[in-house]
Amino acid sequence: MKFATALCGAISGRIARPGFRPYASDDVIGAEIGGAVKNVLAIACGVVEGRGLGQNARAALIARGFAEMTRFGLARGARAETLGGLSGLGDLVLTCSSTSSRNFSLGLELGRGGSATELMADRRTVAEGAFTAPVLRDAAQAAGIDMPITAAVCALLAGEATADRVVEQLLARPLRSEAV
């Protein structure tokens, strides 16, 4: 472990630049989960934009999506500081806010009423979240982890519900403490 820490420090020092500040982590699980879950949540944020629901709705979705990411990540052995760091929350905020994001762009078109099947067939780039969503949903269900946003994205992608319907279902969930 001491060697790995020294090596990370040496590499970080060599590649750091005034506009690029790398942070080392040995939490592979946390980095992988952050990288996978944010793509699914970016699709949901694109839907929010496509439906014209506003910035407050997107901010709420990112916050509740981060809660989903954290529940799933901690249950799978990720560390909270990784999920709350650049490879978790940092990447989540960027991907859920950028029109350059392939996943956000897919959600945007779904929110505007596009068909998932047609949109996926016409894409020249890969929106990883479309493939990650059902795997993530199934893993969460098997572990008893509540991930309603992920489930909503799956329903939308599978053509089981419209964008309006998944938004309606998410907003109709029982009220509870944010700490849960």
ZATI-406758 format. One record per residue (C-alpha): residue number from 1; residue in one letter; chain; x, y, z. Coordinates in steps of 0.1 Angstrom, whole numbers, plus 5000, padded with zeros to 4 digits. Example, Ala and Ser with C-alpha at 12.3 -4.5 7.8 and 13.67 -1.06 7.14 Angstrom:
BEGIN
ATOM     n   res   chain      X      Y      Z
ATOM     1     A       A   5123   4955   5078
ATOM     2     S       A   5137   4989   5071
//
This chain:
BEGIN
ATOM     n   res   chain      X      Y      Z
ATOM     1     M       A   5000   5000   5000
ATOM     2     K       A   5029   5024   5008
ATOM     3     F       A   5044   5017   4974
ATOM     4     A       A   5011   5024   4956
ATOM     5     T       A   5006   5057   4975
ATOM     6     A       A   5042   5068   4966
ATOM     7     L       A   5036   5058   4930
ATOM     8     C       A   5003   5077   4928
ATOM     9     G       A   5020   5107   4943
ATOM    10     A       A   5049   5106   4918
ATOM    11     I       A   5026   5102   4888
ATOM    12     S       A   5003   5129   4900
ATOM    13     G       A   5032   5153   4905
ATOM    14     R       A   5044   5146   4869
ATOM    15     I       A   5011   5151   4851
ATOM    16     A       A   4998   5180   4872
ATOM    17     R       A   4995   5213   4854
ATOM    18     P       A   4982   5248   4864
ATOM    19     G       A   4948   5239   4848
ATOM    20     F       A   4948   5202   4857
ATOM    21     R       A   4950   5189   4893
ATOM    22     P       A   4948   5151   4896
ATOM    23     Y       A   4937   5133   4928
ATOM    24     A       A   4948   5098   4934
ATOM    25     S       A   4925   5071   4948
ATOM    26     D       A   4928   5033   4954
ATOM    27     D       A   4890   5030   4956
ATOM    28     V       A   4884   5013   4922
ATOM    29     I       A   4849   5002   4932
ATOM    30     G       A   4839   5038   4940
ATOM    31     A       A   4854   5052   4908
ATOM    32     E       A   4837   5025   4887
ATOM    33     I       A   4803   5030   4903
ATOM    34     G       A   4805   5068   4901
ATOM    35     G       A   4814   5065   4864
ATOM    36     A       A   4786   5041   4856
ATOM    37     V       A   4757   5055   4876
ATOM    38     K       A   4763   5091   4865
ATOM    39     N       A   4755   5081   4829
ATOM    40     V       A   4721   5067   4838
ATOM    41     L       A   4713   5099   4859
ATOM    42     A       A   4725   5121   4830
ATOM    43     I       A   4698   5105   4808
ATOM    44     A       A   4672   5114   4834
ATOM    45     C       A   4686   5150   4836
ATOM    46     G       A   4683   5152   4798
ATOM    47     V       A   4646   5142   4801
ATOM    48     V       A   4641   5170   4826
ATOM    49     E       A   4656   5195   4801
ATOM    50     G       A   4637   5180   4772
ATOM    51     R       A   4604   5184   4791
ATOM    52     G       A   4612   5220   4801
ATOM    53     L       A   4610   5213   4838
ATOM    54     G       A   4636   5239   4847
ATOM    55     Q       A   4669   5241   4866
ATOM    56     N       A   4653   5235   4901
ATOM    57     A       A   4640   5201   4888
ATOM    58     R       A   4674   5192   4874
ATOM    59     A       A   4692   5202   4907
ATOM    60     A       A   4667   5181   4927
ATOM    61     L       A   4672   5152   4903
ATOM    62     I       A   4710   5154   4907
ATOM    63     A       A   4707   5155   4945
ATOM    64     R       A   4684   5126   4946
ATOM    65     G       A   4704   5108   4920
ATOM    66     F       A   4735   5113   4941
ATOM    67     A       A   4716   5097   4970
ATOM    68     E       A   4709   5067   4948
ATOM    69     M       A   4746   5065   4937
ATOM    70     T       A   4757   5067   4973
ATOM    71     R       A   4733   5040   4986
ATOM    72     F       A   4743   5017   4958
ATOM    73     G       A   4780   5025   4961
ATOM    74     L       A   4783   5020   4999
ATOM    75     A       A   4764   4987   4996
ATOM    76     R       A   4789   4975   4970
ATOM    77     G       A   4820   4985   4991
ATOM    78     A       A   4827   5020   4977
ATOM    79     R       A   4840   5047   5001
ATOM    80     A       A   4819   5077   5007
ATOM    81     E       A   4847   5101   5001
ATOM    82     T       A   4852   5087   4966
ATOM    83     L       A   4815   5090   4958
ATOM    84     G       A   4815   5126   4971
ATOM    85     G       A   4847   5134   4952
ATOM    86     L       A   4856   5141   4916
ATOM    87     S       A   4849   5106   4902
ATOM    88     G       A   4815   5106   4919
ATOM    89     L       A   4797   5138   4925
ATOM    90     G       A   4821   5159   4904
ATOM    91     D       A   4816   5137   4873
ATOM    92     L       A   4778   5134   4881
ATOM    93     V       A   4773   5172   4881
ATOM    94     L       A   4793   5177   4849
ATOM    95     T       A   4776   5148   4830
ATOM    96     C       A   4741   5159   4841
ATOM    97     S       A   4747   5195   4831
ATOM    98     S       A   4765   5192   4798
ATOM    99     T       A   4748   5193   4764
ATOM   100     S       A   4780   5176   4751
ATOM   101     S       A   4772   5145   4772
ATOM   102     R       A   4761   5117   4750
ATOM   103     N       A   4738   5104   4778
ATOM   104     F       A   4723   5138   4786
ATOM   105     S       A   4717   5143   4748
ATOM   106     L       A   4699   5109   4746
ATOM   107     G       A   4677   5120   4776
ATOM   108     L       A   4670   5153   4760
ATOM   109     E       A   4656   5137   4729
ATOM   110     L       A   4636   5112   4750
ATOM   111     G       A   4622   5142   4769
ATOM   112     R       A   4612   5158   4737
ATOM   113     G       A   4592   5128   4728
ATOM   114     G       A   4616   5107   4708
ATOM   115     S       A   4614   5069   4708
ATOM   116     A       A   4643   5051   4726
ATOM   117     T       A   4645   5025   4699
ATOM   118     E       A   4647   5050   4671
ATOM   119     L       A   4671   5072   4689
ATOM   120     M       A   4694   5044   4698
ATOM   121     A       A   4694   5031   4662
ATOM   122     D       A   4702   5065   4648
ATOM   123     R       A   4731   5073   4672
ATOM   124     R       A   4766   5075   4659
ATOM   125     T       A   4780   5076   4695
ATOM   126     V       A   4774   5053   4725
ATOM   127     A       A   4752   5065   4753
ATOM   128     E       A   4766   5040   4779
ATOM   129     G       A   4738   5048   4804
ATOM   130     A       A   4712   5031   4781
ATOM   131     F       A   4731   4998   4785
ATOM   132     T       A   4740   5004   4822
ATOM   133     A       A   4705   5012   4834
ATOM   134     P       A   4689   4977   4833
ATOM   135     V       A   4721   4961   4848
ATOM   136     L       A   4722   4987   4875
ATOM   137     R       A   4684   4984   4882
ATOM   138     D       A   4687   4946   4884
ATOM   139     A       A   4717   4947   4907
ATOM   140     A       A   4700   4972   4930
ATOM   141     Q       A   4668   4952   4931
ATOM   142     A       A   4687   4920   4939
ATOM   143     A       A   4705   4938   4968
ATOM   144     G       A   4673   4955   4980
ATOM   145     I       A   4686   4990   4972
ATOM   146     D       A   4660   5017   4963
ATOM   147     M       A   4669   5034   4930
ATOM   148     P       A   4637   5049   4916
ATOM   149     I       A   4654   5073   4891
ATOM   150     T       A   4673   5044   4876
ATOM   151     A       A   4640   5023   4874
ATOM   152     A       A   4623   5053   4857
ATOM   153     V       A   4651   5056   4831
ATOM   154     C       A   4648   5018   4825
ATOM   155     A       A   4610   5021   4819
ATOM   156     L       A   4615   5050   4795
ATOM   157     L       A   4642   5032   4776
ATOM   158     A       A   4622   5000   4773
ATOM   159     G       A   4592   5019   4760
ATOM   160     E       A   4571   5009   4791
ATOM   161     A       A   4563   5045   4800
ATOM   162     T       A   4565   5080   4785
ATOM   163     A       A   4587   5108   4798
ATOM   164     D       A   4556   5125   4813
ATOM   165     R       A   4546   5092   4830
ATOM   166     V       A   4580   5085   4846
ATOM   167     V       A   4582   5121   4859
ATOM   168     E       A   4546   5118   4873
ATOM   169     Q       A   4555   5085   4890
ATOM   170     L       A   4587   5099   4906
ATOM   171     L       A   4568   5129   4919
ATOM   172     A       A   4540   5107   4933
ATOM   173     R       A   4564   5087   4955
ATOM   174     P       A   4556   5089   4992
ATOM   175     L       A   4571   5118   5010
ATOM   176     R       A   4598   5110   5035
ATOM   177     S       A   4629   5124   5052
ATOM   178     E       A   4658   5134   5030
ATOM   179     A       A   4680   5114   5053
ATOM   180     V       A   4665   5081   5042
//
